[in-house]
């Protein structure tokens, strides 16, 4: 049968509508579940405070609820305690979210962002992440400000629970936006703030397995080989363009270590890797690459290309002096391959040979 005109476009439109509706239904169901859990947790917390309920009462409550609702999941005594913790952590969860409207006489006014407390600001992202995300955050992140950071990042980027755990364990909260940059003087607002936020210090390359005598080429090869994990570490918005990207200038050949395009900033990102200590000459060479990329690759609608120099070691004062006066946006960060071993464990961990020998014994 011959398809009518514009049929494919019509099917694509319906698919988009269905996907949107299914997503909306999922989000709505999640919000209702969180509201129920918050109400249950608040009720338990209020009674514990007023009549001195103890742990055994919560266990009895879980048993009674399971008897009444045998098909309902999530009403174990352990989960009831999480509900109580959830309600205590976010006492204003049911207050208006950012952007909510209120009636004032005959007028409907937008609630000003500046008038809302920090807890109220988080209501929208709070409701967009699952209960299992919240359990993870309650377990692993005790500082309210740090927890707010991970809630917001999860809601914005759609992290799975496993990705959230990875970001918490890698210390993203303490690393994001800490690199030495000259973005404030080389980029307009708000691009300078966005660019600074995409930087981390240090970058964690603990997914790589490199020997002690690795070279820059080995590091580059390993990162490209594990490009998915590398992109996760770089953060949302990075699109991989290529490695050893060729530039011809004045009849001579030059090669960029790694070239990316950032979809949110709408600009090229040049990454140079150095396995040693940062020296000022590195900034000069990266500035050269940025000039060439802007002249040859940058589209008129693109923003200025950004350079990221990732070194094994970096002296902050030297890096700040090296970037002063450079008119191209550059950031300088360190990287780490593995977590530092605590002094108390040094000498107590098995060697590779010992592990191999033990595995061989078990196989035999």
N, C-alpha and C positions, 0 to 999 in steps of 0.2 A: 504494500500500500504506500502510495506517495504521501510524504509528510506535508502538511499545510505550511504555508509561509510563516516564518518566525516561530516554528514549533519548538526548536531547540532552546530559544531564548525563553519561551513560555515555561518549558520544563525546568530550566535553570532557576527561574523565578519561583516556581512552586517548591522546588527543593530548598531554596533559601528560606522560604516562609516556614516550611516544616521544621527545618533545623532551628530556626529562631524560636518557634513555638516550643519545641522540645527543650531547648536550653532554658527558656523562660519557666517552663513547668518544673524543671530540675531545680532552678534557683528558688522558685517559690516554695517547693517542697522542703528545701534545705532551710529556708527562713522559718517556716512553720515548725520544723523540728527543733531548731535552735531556740525559738520562743518558748516552746513547750519545756525543753530542758532547763532554760533559764528560770521559768516560773516554778518548776519543781525544785530546782536548786535553791531558789530564794526562799521558798516555803520551808524547806528543811533548815536552811541557815537561820531563819527567823525563829523557828521553834527551838533550835539548839541554843540560841542566845537567850530566849525568854524563859524556857522551862527546863533547860539543861539536858537536852537529849544527848545520849552517848552513842558510841559506835554500835552497840548491840541493837539499839532502836532502829538504826538505818538498815541493819541486816534483816530485822523483822519486817520492816517496811518493804524491802525488796521482795521478801518471800510472799507477803500479802498481795503485792502488786502482780507478781508472776502468777499467783493463783487466780486472780481476777482477769488478767490479760495473758493467757498462756501463749498466744501467738505473737506477742509484742516483744521485740528485741530491745536491748539497751536499758533494762531496768534491774540490772544486777546491783548489788550493794556497792561494788567498785565504781560503776558508772554513776550511781546516785551521788557518790562523794565527788566525782568529777563535776556533776551538775552544780553541787554546792560551791565548789571552787570556782566554777565558771561564773556563777551569780555574784560571788564575792569579788572576783577580779574585774567584772564589768557591771557595776551597780546601776548604770544609766543605759543599759543595753536597749531598753524599749523607748528611750527618749528620741526625739526627731533626729534623723540623720542629716548630714550636710546636704543642703539643697532642698530640704523639706520645706513645705509652706505652712504658714499659720494664718488664721483669720484675725483681723484687727478691725473691728467695726464691720463696714461693708467692703473692706479692701482685703485682698490676699497678698501678703508680703513674703518675699524671699527671706529666709533666716540668714542674716549676715554671717559670713565665716568667722569674722573677728569676735562675734558675740557667743560663739560656741566653745565649750570647754574641750580639752584634748580628748576626753573620753567620748564626748558627743561626736567629734570628728571621725572617730573610728567606726561608728555604727555601720556605715555603708560597707566598707571592706570586711568588717567583722561578720556580717551576715552572708558574705559571698564565699566564705571558705567553709569546708565541711567540719562536722563534729570531730572527726579523726584528726584533722589539722589542729583543732583547738586542744584536743587531748595532748598532742605532741608538744604544742607550745606551753601548755600548763606544766608539763613534765620537765621540759628542757630549758625554758627561758623564764627566769624569776623576775627580772627587772621589767617593770611595766613599759618603760620607754623603748627598750630593746624589743619587747614582745610586739608593741605597736608597729615597729619597723617591719618585722617579719610578717605580720598580718597584712599590712598595706602592700608589701612586695608580692606576697602570695596572691592577693586579690588582683593586683594589676597584671602580673605575668602568668597567672594560671598555673602555678607550680603544683605538681603532684606532692603527695605526702613525702615520698622518698627524696624528691628534689629539695623540699623544705628542710628535711633532716640534714641533707648534705650541706645546705647553705648555713644552717645553724652550727654544725660541727666544724665547718671551715672558718667560722668567725666572721661572716660577711658583714655583720653590723659594725664591727670594729675596723674593717678594712676598706669599706666603700668610701670614696671621696677623700682619701687621705694622701694621695700622691702629690708630689711637688709639681706644680703646673704654672704656666703663665697665662692661663685661659682668661683671667679677669682683665688683662690688658690687651688681649689679641682677639677676643670674640665678643660680639654684642650680647646683651641680655635678651632673652633668658637662655640663649644657647650656651653661654659660658658656664652657667650653673648646671645645665644638663650634661655638658661635656665633663665637668668635674665629677659629677655623680657616676658617670660610667667608668671612671678610673678606680682601681683598687690598689692597695699597698699593704702587705705584699700580695702578689698573685700566688695562688696555691696550685702547683703542678704536681701534687702528690699522686696523681694517676699515672705518672711516668715511671719507668724503670730504667735508670741510666747508671752506668758505672761511674767510678770516681773521676776518671780521666776523659769525660765526655767533652766534645767540642761544640761550638755554636751550631754547626751543621747537624750534629746528632740531636741537639735540643730541638731544632727546627723540624727535622724529620719526624721526631717522636710526637711533637705537637700536631703536625699535619695528619699523622697516622691515627691520632686520637682526636680528630677534629671536633667530633660531637661533644666530648668532655671539655675540650678547649673552649668551644663556643659557650658552653654552660658557665665556665669560669669567667669568660669575658663579660657575659651578661646579655640581656635581651637586646635585640636590634641589630646585632652584628651579622653581616652576610659575607661569607668567604669569597674572595675574588681570586687569589692565587698566591703562590710562594715563589721566591726568587723572580719577582715580577721585573721584566726587562724594561729598562729605560735607555734610550740612546740620546746622548747630549754632546753636541760638538764633535760628533764622529767617534765618541767613546761609549763603551757599554757600562751600565750600572745595573745593580740588581737589588730590589727591595726584598727584605726577608719575607715579610707577610703583608699582604694587602687585603683590606676589608672595606666594605661599604656599610655605613650605619643608617638603617632605614628610618629611624626617628629623627636623627640630626640631619639627614639628607646630605651626607658628605663622605668622602673617602677617609679611611683611617690607615695610616702607615705604621706598622709595628716593626721595630728593630730589636733583636735579641742579642744580649751580651752576657757571656758566661763569667765575666770578671767584674771588677770594680768600675763604677761610672767615672768617666773622665770627660772634661768639658768638650773635647773634640767630637764626642758622639753627638752632642746637641747640634753642633754646626753641620755635621753630615746629614742629620735628619732634617734640618732646616732646608738644606739643599734639595733633598728628595721631595719635600712638601712644595717647594717652588716649582719643581718640574711637573709634579702631579697636577697642581693647580693649572698650569699652563697647557698641559697636554690631555688630561683626562677629565677634569672638572667641567660639568655642564653649567651653563649660565644660571640655571635655577638651583644648583648645588650650593651648600655652604662651604666655607673655607675648610680645606683638608686638615686633619688633625694627626699629629704624630705621637706615638707612645713608645717610649724607650724602656725596655724591661731588662734590668741588670741583676746580677747575683748579689751585688752590694752597691749601696748608694749613700753617699754622705749628703745629708739634706742641705747643709750650708753651701757646699760646692755646687750642688744641682741648682739651687736658687740663683747663685751668681752666674752660672752658665746660661740660664734661661733669660736673665735680665737683658733687655735690649733686642732680643730676637722677636721679630714681628709675626712669626708663624706660631700657631697654637701647639705646644708640646707639653707632654706630661712625662715624668720620670718616676718609675716604680721599681721595687725589688721583686724577686720571685723566690719561692721556697719549693723544693722538691718533695720533702717529707717533713712531718712534724718533728720538732726537736725531742730527743729522748731525755726524759728526766734524769738528773744526775744519780738518783737513787737506784735507777734501773740499769745504768751503764755497767757493762761487764756481767750482767745477770741474764741477758737475753741470749738465746741460742744462736750460734752462727749458721750460715747457710749450709755448710757441710754437715753440721749436727742435725739440722732439719732433714736434709736429704738422706742421711743415714737412718734416722728414725722412720722416715717414710718407706725406705727400702726394706727395713725389718718388718714393717706391717704388711707390705706387699708380699714378702716371702711367707 
